[in-house]
Amino acid sequence: MNIATNEFSEFVLFSENENNALDSRSETREVRGKQTTYVNCLVRNKAVQLKPEERTRQLWLARLIDQYGYSPSRITTLVSTQEEWLDAQADWPRRDVAPRVLLVSAWQAAARWDATASFQRGRLRALYDPDRSEILLVRPWDPSNALDVSVLLHELVHHRQAPHHWYCPAAQELSAYRLQEAWLVEQGLSIDVNWVAVVLDAGCTPQDIHPE
């Protein structure tokens, strides 16, 4: 399936009313002689260019807010709460600037796939982009689901690890999975991960097993 088909599949997830609501709060501006569409981001509270990727993001944000009662400030609050837990549990200090958290499709995440990607039941759930200080959470992602929240915590660990030198980037994963597991245990849950594969990856030795 190519990118164009994937992008179309993203849009058909949303109703005509959802798309019309987004269009109604969009505006067209002339930028360098071209008509460009902008919309005020529901979370960042600033005008952003409504490219296809941004349109999908805004549709998801609107659904979280309108249908699931998800406050635009809740991700910020959730990140703060997770950071407080990591302050007491992690070996790396909190950074001065929090990461940007984005909800993305699976193909958007795969396009930026690197060594610090989080898997759950064999599926790519999230990744951290150290160059942009961005956490990409793969949809569907539910802030009321503890397993999904633990994925966010996993990537917050990578945000803390990023300023430090890693001879092998994959070595960061073992600590991130351990902290994710510890947080889930406190919620009365367990993590579904192939620990043998995680340990082998962390050793950075050639092998054919991936932590799925």
PyMOL commands that place a pseudoatom at each C-alpha (Angstrom):
pseudoatom trace, name=CA, resn=MET, resi=1, chain=A, elem=C, hetatm=0, pos=[0.000, 0.000, 0.000]
pseudoatom trace, name=CA, resn=ASN, resi=2, chain=A, elem=C, hetatm=0, pos=[1.524, 3.326, -1.037]
pseudoatom trace, name=CA, resn=ILE, resi=3, chain=A, elem=C, hetatm=0, pos=[1.560, 6.554, 0.943]
pseudoatom trace, name=CA, resn=ALA, resi=4, chain=A, elem=C, hetatm=0, pos=[-1.312, 8.085, -1.026]
pseudoatom trace, name=CA, resn=THR, resi=5, chain=A, elem=C, hetatm=0, pos=[-3.536, 5.082, -0.290]
pseudoatom trace, name=CA, resn=ASN, resi=6, chain=A, elem=C, hetatm=0, pos=[-2.575, 5.147, 3.375]
pseudoatom trace, name=CA, resn=GLU, resi=7, chain=A, elem=C, hetatm=0, pos=[-3.364, 8.835, 3.551]
pseudoatom trace, name=CA, resn=PHE, resi=8, chain=A, elem=C, hetatm=0, pos=[-6.799, 8.232, 2.000]
pseudoatom trace, name=CA, resn=SER, resi=9, chain=A, elem=C, hetatm=0, pos=[-7.432, 5.448, 4.525]
pseudoatom trace, name=CA, resn=GLU, resi=10, chain=A, elem=C, hetatm=0, pos=[-6.756, 7.952, 7.306]
pseudoatom trace, name=CA, resn=PHE, resi=11, chain=A, elem=C, hetatm=0, pos=[-9.371, 10.378, 6.028]
pseudoatom trace, name=CA, resn=VAL, resi=12, chain=A, elem=C, hetatm=0, pos=[-12.160, 7.817, 5.574]
pseudoatom trace, name=CA, resn=LEU, resi=13, chain=A, elem=C, hetatm=0, pos=[-11.952, 7.106, 9.310]
pseudoatom trace, name=CA, resn=PHE, resi=14, chain=A, elem=C, hetatm=0, pos=[-13.675, 10.438, 9.870]
pseudoatom trace, name=CA, resn=SER, resi=15, chain=A, elem=C, hetatm=0, pos=[-17.260, 11.376, 9.109]
pseudoatom trace, name=CA, resn=GLU, resi=16, chain=A, elem=C, hetatm=0, pos=[-18.379, 14.078, 6.723]
pseudoatom trace, name=CA, resn=ASN, resi=17, chain=A, elem=C, hetatm=0, pos=[-19.473, 16.156, 9.731]
pseudoatom trace, name=CA, resn=GLU, resi=18, chain=A, elem=C, hetatm=0, pos=[-15.992, 15.896, 11.281]
pseudoatom trace, name=CA, resn=ASN, resi=19, chain=A, elem=C, hetatm=0, pos=[-14.351, 17.001, 8.047]
pseudoatom trace, name=CA, resn=ASN, resi=20, chain=A, elem=C, hetatm=0, pos=[-16.863, 19.829, 7.571]
pseudoatom trace, name=CA, resn=ALA, resi=21, chain=A, elem=C, hetatm=0, pos=[-16.259, 21.054, 11.131]
pseudoatom trace, name=CA, resn=LEU, resi=22, chain=A, elem=C, hetatm=0, pos=[-12.541, 21.245, 10.436]
pseudoatom trace, name=CA, resn=ASP, resi=23, chain=A, elem=C, hetatm=0, pos=[-13.121, 23.082, 7.153]
pseudoatom trace, name=CA, resn=SER, resi=24, chain=A, elem=C, hetatm=0, pos=[-15.419, 25.576, 8.886]
pseudoatom trace, name=CA, resn=ARG, resi=25, chain=A, elem=C, hetatm=0, pos=[-12.672, 26.721, 11.241]
pseudoatom trace, name=CA, resn=SER, resi=26, chain=A, elem=C, hetatm=0, pos=[-9.991, 26.871, 8.542]
pseudoatom trace, name=CA, resn=GLU, resi=27, chain=A, elem=C, hetatm=0, pos=[-9.016, 29.987, 6.640]
pseudoatom trace, name=CA, resn=THR, resi=28, chain=A, elem=C, hetatm=0, pos=[-7.117, 30.727, 3.453]
pseudoatom trace, name=CA, resn=ARG, resi=29, chain=A, elem=C, hetatm=0, pos=[-4.236, 33.180, 3.401]
pseudoatom trace, name=CA, resn=GLU, resi=30, chain=A, elem=C, hetatm=0, pos=[-2.022, 34.428, 0.639]
pseudoatom trace, name=CA, resn=VAL, resi=31, chain=A, elem=C, hetatm=0, pos=[1.557, 33.342, 1.319]
pseudoatom trace, name=CA, resn=ARG, resi=32, chain=A, elem=C, hetatm=0, pos=[4.229, 34.278, -1.203]
pseudoatom trace, name=CA, resn=GLY, resi=33, chain=A, elem=C, hetatm=0, pos=[1.619, 34.692, -3.896]
pseudoatom trace, name=CA, resn=LYS, resi=34, chain=A, elem=C, hetatm=0, pos=[-0.102, 31.350, -3.177]
pseudoatom trace, name=CA, resn=GLN, resi=35, chain=A, elem=C, hetatm=0, pos=[-3.390, 30.600, -1.442]
pseudoatom trace, name=CA, resn=THR, resi=36, chain=A, elem=C, hetatm=0, pos=[-2.553, 28.528, 1.649]
pseudoatom trace, name=CA, resn=THR, resi=37, chain=A, elem=C, hetatm=0, pos=[-4.975, 26.992, 4.141]
pseudoatom trace, name=CA, resn=TYR, resi=38, chain=A, elem=C, hetatm=0, pos=[-4.413, 27.457, 7.881]
pseudoatom trace, name=CA, resn=VAL, resi=39, chain=A, elem=C, hetatm=0, pos=[-6.232, 26.309, 10.996]
pseudoatom trace, name=CA, resn=ASN, resi=40, chain=A, elem=C, hetatm=0, pos=[-5.834, 27.158, 14.660]
pseudoatom trace, name=CA, resn=CYS, resi=41, chain=A, elem=C, hetatm=0, pos=[-4.368, 24.071, 16.350]
pseudoatom trace, name=CA, resn=LEU, resi=42, chain=A, elem=C, hetatm=0, pos=[-6.604, 22.762, 19.138]
pseudoatom trace, name=CA, resn=VAL, resi=43, chain=A, elem=C, hetatm=0, pos=[-3.613, 21.978, 21.366]
pseudoatom trace, name=CA, resn=ARG, resi=44, chain=A, elem=C, hetatm=0, pos=[-0.891, 24.435, 20.398]
pseudoatom trace, name=CA, resn=ASN, resi=45, chain=A, elem=C, hetatm=0, pos=[-3.390, 27.319, 20.131]
pseudoatom trace, name=CA, resn=LYS, resi=46, chain=A, elem=C, hetatm=0, pos=[-1.689, 28.843, 17.124]
pseudoatom trace, name=CA, resn=ALA, resi=47, chain=A, elem=C, hetatm=0, pos=[-2.297, 28.900, 13.388]
pseudoatom trace, name=CA, resn=VAL, resi=48, chain=A, elem=C, hetatm=0, pos=[-0.685, 26.007, 11.498]
pseudoatom trace, name=CA, resn=GLN, resi=49, chain=A, elem=C, hetatm=0, pos=[-0.633, 25.201, 7.814]
pseudoatom trace, name=CA, resn=LEU, resi=50, chain=A, elem=C, hetatm=0, pos=[-3.250, 22.563, 7.028]
pseudoatom trace, name=CA, resn=LYS, resi=51, chain=A, elem=C, hetatm=0, pos=[-1.122, 20.077, 5.120]
pseudoatom trace, name=CA, resn=PRO, resi=52, chain=A, elem=C, hetatm=0, pos=[-2.511, 16.495, 4.774]
pseudoatom trace, name=CA, resn=GLU, resi=53, chain=A, elem=C, hetatm=0, pos=[-0.581, 15.248, 7.819]
pseudoatom trace, name=CA, resn=GLU, resi=54, chain=A, elem=C, hetatm=0, pos=[-1.769, 18.218, 9.900]
pseudoatom trace, name=CA, resn=ARG, resi=55, chain=A, elem=C, hetatm=0, pos=[-5.352, 17.748, 8.726]
pseudoatom trace, name=CA, resn=THR, resi=56, chain=A, elem=C, hetatm=0, pos=[-5.320, 14.164, 10.006]
pseudoatom trace, name=CA, resn=ARG, resi=57, chain=A, elem=C, hetatm=0, pos=[-3.823, 15.313, 13.309]
pseudoatom trace, name=CA, resn=GLN, resi=58, chain=A, elem=C, hetatm=0, pos=[-6.466, 17.999, 13.785]
pseudoatom trace, name=CA, resn=LEU, resi=59, chain=A, elem=C, hetatm=0, pos=[-9.271, 15.547, 12.999]
pseudoatom trace, name=CA, resn=TRP, resi=60, chain=A, elem=C, hetatm=0, pos=[-7.962, 13.172, 15.658]
pseudoatom trace, name=CA, resn=LEU, resi=61, chain=A, elem=C, hetatm=0, pos=[-7.589, 15.974, 18.192]
pseudoatom trace, name=CA, resn=ALA, resi=62, chain=A, elem=C, hetatm=0, pos=[-11.138, 17.148, 17.546]
pseudoatom trace, name=CA, resn=ARG, resi=63, chain=A, elem=C, hetatm=0, pos=[-12.458, 13.617, 18.056]
pseudoatom trace, name=CA, resn=LEU, resi=64, chain=A, elem=C, hetatm=0, pos=[-10.539, 13.208, 21.321]
pseudoatom trace, name=CA, resn=ILE, resi=65, chain=A, elem=C, hetatm=0, pos=[-11.916, 16.510, 22.601]
pseudoatom trace, name=CA, resn=ASP, resi=66, chain=A, elem=C, hetatm=0, pos=[-15.489, 16.361, 21.287]
pseudoatom trace, name=CA, resn=GLN, resi=67, chain=A, elem=C, hetatm=0, pos=[-16.291, 12.648, 21.524]
pseudoatom trace, name=CA, resn=TYR, resi=68, chain=A, elem=C, hetatm=0, pos=[-14.096, 11.441, 24.371]
pseudoatom trace, name=CA, resn=GLY, resi=69, chain=A, elem=C, hetatm=0, pos=[-14.085, 14.548, 26.562]
pseudoatom trace, name=CA, resn=TYR, resi=70, chain=A, elem=C, hetatm=0, pos=[-10.322, 14.872, 26.288]
pseudoatom trace, name=CA, resn=SER, resi=71, chain=A, elem=C, hetatm=0, pos=[-9.139, 18.308, 27.443]
pseudoatom trace, name=CA, resn=PRO, resi=72, chain=A, elem=C, hetatm=0, pos=[-6.572, 19.981, 25.133]
pseudoatom trace, name=CA, resn=SER, resi=73, chain=A, elem=C, hetatm=0, pos=[-4.364, 20.491, 28.184]
pseudoatom trace, name=CA, resn=ARG, resi=74, chain=A, elem=C, hetatm=0, pos=[-4.582, 16.846, 29.230]
pseudoatom trace, name=CA, resn=ILE, resi=75, chain=A, elem=C, hetatm=0, pos=[-1.541, 15.646, 27.270]
pseudoatom trace, name=CA, resn=THR, resi=76, chain=A, elem=C, hetatm=0, pos=[0.528, 18.376, 28.950]
pseudoatom trace, name=CA, resn=THR, resi=77, chain=A, elem=C, hetatm=0, pos=[-0.825, 17.313, 32.339]
pseudoatom trace, name=CA, resn=LEU, resi=78, chain=A, elem=C, hetatm=0, pos=[-0.244, 13.649, 31.545]
pseudoatom trace, name=CA, resn=VAL, resi=79, chain=A, elem=C, hetatm=0, pos=[3.346, 14.320, 30.489]
pseudoatom trace, name=CA, resn=SER, resi=80, chain=A, elem=C, hetatm=0, pos=[3.934, 16.295, 33.701]
pseudoatom trace, name=CA, resn=THR, resi=81, chain=A, elem=C, hetatm=0, pos=[2.543, 13.448, 35.817]
pseudoatom trace, name=CA, resn=GLN, resi=82, chain=A, elem=C, hetatm=0, pos=[4.710, 10.886, 34.035]
pseudoatom trace, name=CA, resn=GLU, resi=83, chain=A, elem=C, hetatm=0, pos=[7.767, 13.108, 34.413]
pseudoatom trace, name=CA, resn=GLU, resi=84, chain=A, elem=C, hetatm=0, pos=[7.175, 13.340, 38.161]
pseudoatom trace, name=CA, resn=TRP, resi=85, chain=A, elem=C, hetatm=0, pos=[7.126, 9.545, 38.368]
pseudoatom trace, name=CA, resn=LEU, resi=86, chain=A, elem=C, hetatm=0, pos=[10.332, 9.342, 36.336]
pseudoatom trace, name=CA, resn=ASP, resi=87, chain=A, elem=C, hetatm=0, pos=[11.976, 11.944, 38.595]
pseudoatom trace, name=CA, resn=ALA, resi=88, chain=A, elem=C, hetatm=0, pos=[11.829, 9.358, 41.373]
pseudoatom trace, name=CA, resn=GLN, resi=89, chain=A, elem=C, hetatm=0, pos=[12.548, 6.263, 39.280]
pseudoatom trace, name=CA, resn=ALA, resi=90, chain=A, elem=C, hetatm=0, pos=[14.844, 7.102, 36.357]
pseudoatom trace, name=CA, resn=ASP, resi=91, chain=A, elem=C, hetatm=0, pos=[18.619, 7.496, 36.319]
pseudoatom trace, name=CA, resn=TRP, resi=92, chain=A, elem=C, hetatm=0, pos=[18.422, 10.487, 33.981]
pseudoatom trace, name=CA, resn=PRO, resi=93, chain=A, elem=C, hetatm=0, pos=[17.197, 13.927, 35.089]
pseudoatom trace, name=CA, resn=ARG, resi=94, chain=A, elem=C, hetatm=0, pos=[14.241, 15.729, 33.598]
pseudoatom trace, name=CA, resn=ARG, resi=95, chain=A, elem=C, hetatm=0, pos=[15.191, 18.015, 30.717]
pseudoatom trace, name=CA, resn=ASP, resi=96, chain=A, elem=C, hetatm=0, pos=[14.460, 21.736, 30.776]
pseudoatom trace, name=CA, resn=VAL, resi=97, chain=A, elem=C, hetatm=0, pos=[12.226, 21.555, 27.699]
pseudoatom trace, name=CA, resn=ALA, resi=98, chain=A, elem=C, hetatm=0, pos=[9.442, 18.980, 27.412]
pseudoatom trace, name=CA, resn=PRO, resi=99, chain=A, elem=C, hetatm=0, pos=[9.138, 17.028, 24.164]
pseudoatom trace, name=CA, resn=ARG, resi=100, chain=A, elem=C, hetatm=0, pos=[6.476, 17.766, 21.599]
pseudoatom trace, name=CA, resn=VAL, resi=101, chain=A, elem=C, hetatm=0, pos=[3.920, 14.925, 21.594]
pseudoatom trace, name=CA, resn=LEU, resi=102, chain=A, elem=C, hetatm=0, pos=[2.192, 14.067, 18.310]
pseudoatom trace, name=CA, resn=LEU, resi=103, chain=A, elem=C, hetatm=0, pos=[-0.502, 11.563, 17.361]
pseudoatom trace, name=CA, resn=VAL, resi=104, chain=A, elem=C, hetatm=0, pos=[0.436, 9.994, 14.021]
pseudoatom trace, name=CA, resn=SER, resi=105, chain=A, elem=C, hetatm=0, pos=[-0.548, 7.141, 11.735]
pseudoatom trace, name=CA, resn=ALA, resi=106, chain=A, elem=C, hetatm=0, pos=[1.494, 3.934, 11.569]
pseudoatom trace, name=CA, resn=TRP, resi=107, chain=A, elem=C, hetatm=0, pos=[2.996, 4.835, 8.207]
pseudoatom trace, name=CA, resn=GLN, resi=108, chain=A, elem=C, hetatm=0, pos=[3.987, 8.309, 9.409]
pseudoatom trace, name=CA, resn=ALA, resi=109, chain=A, elem=C, hetatm=0, pos=[5.804, 6.763, 12.355]
pseudoatom trace, name=CA, resn=ALA, resi=110, chain=A, elem=C, hetatm=0, pos=[7.445, 4.106, 10.190]
pseudoatom trace, name=CA, resn=ALA, resi=111, chain=A, elem=C, hetatm=0, pos=[8.817, 6.844, 7.933]
pseudoatom trace, name=CA, resn=ARG, resi=112, chain=A, elem=C, hetatm=0, pos=[10.817, 8.149, 10.919]
pseudoatom trace, name=CA, resn=TRP, resi=113, chain=A, elem=C, hetatm=0, pos=[11.597, 4.777, 12.479]
pseudoatom trace, name=CA, resn=ASP, resi=114, chain=A, elem=C, hetatm=0, pos=[14.901, 4.628, 14.340]
pseudoatom trace, name=CA, resn=ALA, resi=115, chain=A, elem=C, hetatm=0, pos=[16.468, 2.607, 17.166]
pseudoatom trace, name=CA, resn=THR, resi=116, chain=A, elem=C, hetatm=0, pos=[14.239, 4.067, 19.895]
pseudoatom trace, name=CA, resn=ALA, resi=117, chain=A, elem=C, hetatm=0, pos=[10.895, 2.658, 18.848]
pseudoatom trace, name=CA, resn=SER, resi=118, chain=A, elem=C, hetatm=0, pos=[8.407, 1.064, 21.220]
pseudoatom trace, name=CA, resn=PHE, resi=119, chain=A, elem=C, hetatm=0, pos=[6.613, -2.150, 20.328]
pseudoatom trace, name=CA, resn=GLN, resi=120, chain=A, elem=C, hetatm=0, pos=[3.606, -3.823, 21.944]
pseudoatom trace, name=CA, resn=ARG, resi=121, chain=A, elem=C, hetatm=0, pos=[2.300, -7.189, 20.743]
pseudoatom trace, name=CA, resn=GLY, resi=122, chain=A, elem=C, hetatm=0, pos=[4.459, -6.930, 17.649]
pseudoatom trace, name=CA, resn=ARG, resi=123, chain=A, elem=C, hetatm=0, pos=[3.078, -3.532, 16.583]
pseudoatom trace, name=CA, resn=LEU, resi=124, chain=A, elem=C, hetatm=0, pos=[4.942, -0.237, 16.407]
pseudoatom trace, name=CA, resn=ARG, resi=125, chain=A, elem=C, hetatm=0, pos=[3.295, 1.886, 19.105]
pseudoatom trace, name=CA, resn=ALA, resi=126, chain=A, elem=C, hetatm=0, pos=[5.522, 4.950, 19.345]
pseudoatom trace, name=CA, resn=LEU, resi=127, chain=A, elem=C, hetatm=0, pos=[8.966, 6.370, 18.741]
pseudoatom trace, name=CA, resn=TYR, resi=128, chain=A, elem=C, hetatm=0, pos=[11.114, 9.254, 19.881]
pseudoatom trace, name=CA, resn=ASP, resi=129, chain=A, elem=C, hetatm=0, pos=[12.852, 11.548, 17.403]
pseudoatom trace, name=CA, resn=PRO, resi=130, chain=A, elem=C, hetatm=0, pos=[15.905, 12.986, 19.217]
pseudoatom trace, name=CA, resn=ASP, resi=131, chain=A, elem=C, hetatm=0, pos=[16.690, 15.451, 16.437]
pseudoatom trace, name=CA, resn=ARG, resi=132, chain=A, elem=C, hetatm=0, pos=[13.294, 17.153, 16.796]
pseudoatom trace, name=CA, resn=SER, resi=133, chain=A, elem=C, hetatm=0, pos=[12.633, 16.269, 20.455]
pseudoatom trace, name=CA, resn=GLU, resi=134, chain=A, elem=C, hetatm=0, pos=[9.324, 14.767, 19.374]
pseudoatom trace, name=CA, resn=ILE, resi=135, chain=A, elem=C, hetatm=0, pos=[7.377, 11.791, 20.661]
pseudoatom trace, name=CA, resn=LEU, resi=136, chain=A, elem=C, hetatm=0, pos=[5.229, 10.154, 17.980]
pseudoatom trace, name=CA, resn=LEU, resi=137, chain=A, elem=C, hetatm=0, pos=[2.343, 8.125, 19.419]
pseudoatom trace, name=CA, resn=VAL, resi=138, chain=A, elem=C, hetatm=0, pos=[0.823, 5.775, 16.871]
pseudoatom trace, name=CA, resn=ARG, resi=139, chain=A, elem=C, hetatm=0, pos=[-2.956, 5.899, 16.585]
pseudoatom trace, name=CA, resn=PRO, resi=140, chain=A, elem=C, hetatm=0, pos=[-5.160, 4.538, 17.987]
pseudoatom trace, name=CA, resn=TRP, resi=141, chain=A, elem=C, hetatm=0, pos=[-3.874, 5.863, 21.321]
pseudoatom trace, name=CA, resn=ASP, resi=142, chain=A, elem=C, hetatm=0, pos=[-6.165, 6.337, 24.312]
pseudoatom trace, name=CA, resn=PRO, resi=143, chain=A, elem=C, hetatm=0, pos=[-5.088, 8.578, 27.226]
pseudoatom trace, name=CA, resn=SER, resi=144, chain=A, elem=C, hetatm=0, pos=[-7.447, 6.671, 29.531]
pseudoatom trace, name=CA, resn=ASN, resi=145, chain=A, elem=C, hetatm=0, pos=[-5.788, 3.328, 28.703]
pseudoatom trace, name=CA, resn=ALA, resi=146, chain=A, elem=C, hetatm=0, pos=[-2.897, 2.538, 31.064]
pseudoatom trace, name=CA, resn=LEU, resi=147, chain=A, elem=C, hetatm=0, pos=[-1.082, 0.429, 28.463]
pseudoatom trace, name=CA, resn=ASP, resi=148, chain=A, elem=C, hetatm=0, pos=[-1.193, 3.329, 26.007]
pseudoatom trace, name=CA, resn=VAL, resi=149, chain=A, elem=C, hetatm=0, pos=[-0.028, 5.770, 28.687]
pseudoatom trace, name=CA, resn=SER, resi=150, chain=A, elem=C, hetatm=0, pos=[2.883, 3.455, 29.488]
pseudoatom trace, name=CA, resn=VAL, resi=151, chain=A, elem=C, hetatm=0, pos=[4.000, 3.796, 25.867]
pseudoatom trace, name=CA, resn=LEU, resi=152, chain=A, elem=C, hetatm=0, pos=[4.180, 7.572, 26.382]
pseudoatom trace, name=CA, resn=LEU, resi=153, chain=A, elem=C, hetatm=0, pos=[6.255, 7.007, 29.516]
pseudoatom trace, name=CA, resn=HIS, resi=154, chain=A, elem=C, hetatm=0, pos=[8.607, 4.733, 27.557]
pseudoatom trace, name=CA, resn=GLU, resi=155, chain=A, elem=C, hetatm=0, pos=[9.277, 7.519, 25.056]
pseudoatom trace, name=CA, resn=LEU, resi=156, chain=A, elem=C, hetatm=0, pos=[9.690, 10.105, 27.824]
pseudoatom trace, name=CA, resn=VAL, resi=157, chain=A, elem=C, hetatm=0, pos=[12.557, 7.951, 29.080]
pseudoatom trace, name=CA, resn=HIS, resi=158, chain=A, elem=C, hetatm=0, pos=[14.190, 8.280, 25.662]
pseudoatom trace, name=CA, resn=HIS, resi=159, chain=A, elem=C, hetatm=0, pos=[13.744, 12.048, 25.837]
pseudoatom trace, name=CA, resn=ARG, resi=160, chain=A, elem=C, hetatm=0, pos=[15.756, 12.010, 29.070]
pseudoatom trace, name=CA, resn=GLN, resi=161, chain=A, elem=C, hetatm=0, pos=[18.366, 9.701, 27.587]
pseudoatom trace, name=CA, resn=ALA, resi=162, chain=A, elem=C, hetatm=0, pos=[18.865, 11.741, 24.405]
pseudoatom trace, name=CA, resn=PRO, resi=163, chain=A, elem=C, hetatm=0, pos=[21.496, 14.244, 25.651]
pseudoatom trace, name=CA, resn=HIS, resi=164, chain=A, elem=C, hetatm=0, pos=[23.747, 11.403, 26.803]
pseudoatom trace, name=CA, resn=HIS, resi=165, chain=A, elem=C, hetatm=0, pos=[26.173, 9.545, 24.559]
pseudoatom trace, name=CA, resn=TRP, resi=166, chain=A, elem=C, hetatm=0, pos=[25.161, 6.039, 23.523]
pseudoatom trace, name=CA, resn=TYR, resi=167, chain=A, elem=C, hetatm=0, pos=[27.680, 3.957, 21.615]
pseudoatom trace, name=CA, resn=CYS, resi=168, chain=A, elem=C, hetatm=0, pos=[24.748, 1.804, 20.545]
pseudoatom trace, name=CA, resn=PRO, resi=169, chain=A, elem=C, hetatm=0, pos=[21.345, 3.585, 20.499]
pseudoatom trace, name=CA, resn=ALA, resi=170, chain=A, elem=C, hetatm=0, pos=[19.502, 0.285, 20.983]
pseudoatom trace, name=CA, resn=ALA, resi=171, chain=A, elem=C, hetatm=0, pos=[21.078, 0.010, 24.439]
pseudoatom trace, name=CA, resn=GLN, resi=172, chain=A, elem=C, hetatm=0, pos=[18.579, 2.633, 25.620]
pseudoatom trace, name=CA, resn=GLU, resi=173, chain=A, elem=C, hetatm=0, pos=[15.667, 0.240, 25.166]
pseudoatom trace, name=CA, resn=LEU, resi=174, chain=A, elem=C, hetatm=0, pos=[16.278, -2.088, 28.113]
pseudoatom trace, name=CA, resn=SER, resi=175, chain=A, elem=C, hetatm=0, pos=[16.026, 0.725, 30.672]
pseudoatom trace, name=CA, resn=ALA, resi=176, chain=A, elem=C, hetatm=0, pos=[12.989, 2.209, 28.945]
pseudoatom trace, name=CA, resn=TYR, resi=177, chain=A, elem=C, hetatm=0, pos=[11.167, -1.128, 28.936]
pseudoatom trace, name=CA, resn=ARG, resi=178, chain=A, elem=C, hetatm=0, pos=[12.120, -1.763, 32.583]
pseudoatom trace, name=CA, resn=LEU, resi=179, chain=A, elem=C, hetatm=0, pos=[10.693, 1.577, 33.662]
pseudoatom trace, name=CA, resn=GLN, resi=180, chain=A, elem=C, hetatm=0, pos=[7.587, 1.007, 31.567]
pseudoatom trace, name=CA, resn=GLU, resi=181, chain=A, elem=C, hetatm=0, pos=[7.168, -2.384, 33.248]
pseudoatom trace, name=CA, resn=ALA, resi=182, chain=A, elem=C, hetatm=0, pos=[7.612, -0.876, 36.735]
pseudoatom trace, name=CA, resn=TRP, resi=183, chain=A, elem=C, hetatm=0, pos=[4.953, 1.756, 36.064]
pseudoatom trace, name=CA, resn=LEU, resi=184, chain=A, elem=C, hetatm=0, pos=[2.516, -0.845, 34.746]
pseudoatom trace, name=CA, resn=VAL, resi=185, chain=A, elem=C, hetatm=0, pos=[3.078, -3.063, 37.794]
pseudoatom trace, name=CA, resn=GLU, resi=186, chain=A, elem=C, hetatm=0, pos=[1.973, -0.120, 39.952]
pseudoatom trace, name=CA, resn=GLN, resi=187, chain=A, elem=C, hetatm=0, pos=[-1.226, -0.031, 37.888]
pseudoatom trace, name=CA, resn=GLY, resi=188, chain=A, elem=C, hetatm=0, pos=[-1.755, -3.763, 38.468]
pseudoatom trace, name=CA, resn=LEU, resi=189, chain=A, elem=C, hetatm=0, pos=[-0.825, -4.625, 34.864]
pseudoatom trace, name=CA, resn=SER, resi=190, chain=A, elem=C, hetatm=0, pos=[2.012, -6.378, 33.057]
pseudoatom trace, name=CA, resn=ILE, resi=191, chain=A, elem=C, hetatm=0, pos=[3.982, -5.572, 29.932]
pseudoatom trace, name=CA, resn=ASP, resi=192, chain=A, elem=C, hetatm=0, pos=[3.845, -7.792, 26.853]
pseudoatom trace, name=CA, resn=VAL, resi=193, chain=A, elem=C, hetatm=0, pos=[7.386, -7.781, 25.474]
pseudoatom trace, name=CA, resn=ASN, resi=194, chain=A, elem=C, hetatm=0, pos=[10.007, -10.296, 24.369]
pseudoatom trace, name=CA, resn=TRP, resi=195, chain=A, elem=C, hetatm=0, pos=[12.646, -9.732, 27.052]
pseudoatom trace, name=CA, resn=VAL, resi=196, chain=A, elem=C, hetatm=0, pos=[15.179, -12.048, 25.400]
pseudoatom trace, name=CA, resn=ALA, resi=197, chain=A, elem=C, hetatm=0, pos=[15.046, -9.934, 22.249]
pseudoatom trace, name=CA, resn=VAL, resi=198, chain=A, elem=C, hetatm=0, pos=[15.241, -6.681, 24.222]
pseudoatom trace, name=CA, resn=VAL, resi=199, chain=A, elem=C, hetatm=0, pos=[18.346, -7.854, 26.103]
pseudoatom trace, name=CA, resn=LEU, resi=200, chain=A, elem=C, hetatm=0, pos=[20.004, -9.065, 22.894]
pseudoatom trace, name=CA, resn=ASP, resi=201, chain=A, elem=C, hetatm=0, pos=[19.256, -5.758, 21.163]
pseudoatom trace, name=CA, resn=ALA, resi=202, chain=A, elem=C, hetatm=0, pos=[20.626, -3.842, 24.146]
pseudoatom trace, name=CA, resn=GLY, resi=203, chain=A, elem=C, hetatm=0, pos=[23.886, -5.789, 23.816]
pseudoatom trace, name=CA, resn=CYS, resi=204, chain=A, elem=C, hetatm=0, pos=[24.179, -4.486, 20.243]
pseudoatom trace, name=CA, resn=THR, resi=205, chain=A, elem=C, hetatm=0, pos=[25.402, -7.811, 18.919]
pseudoatom trace, name=CA, resn=PRO, resi=206, chain=A, elem=C, hetatm=0, pos=[24.413, -9.116, 15.476]
pseudoatom trace, name=CA, resn=GLN, resi=207, chain=A, elem=C, hetatm=0, pos=[21.236, -11.233, 15.713]
pseudoatom trace, name=CA, resn=ASP, resi=208, chain=A, elem=C, hetatm=0, pos=[17.941, -11.813, 13.965]
pseudoatom trace, name=CA, resn=ILE, resi=209, chain=A, elem=C, hetatm=0, pos=[15.525, -11.276, 16.839]
pseudoatom trace, name=CA, resn=HIS, resi=210, chain=A, elem=C, hetatm=0, pos=[13.575, -8.055, 17.239]
pseudoatom trace, name=CA, resn=PRO, resi=211, chain=A, elem=C, hetatm=0, pos=[11.686, -7.104, 20.442]
pseudoatom trace, name=CA, resn=GLU, resi=212, chain=A, elem=C, hetatm=0, pos=[8.214, -7.831, 19.122]
for i in range(1, 212): cmd.bond("trace and resi %d" % i, "trace and resi %d" % (i + 1))
show_as sticks, trace
zoom trace
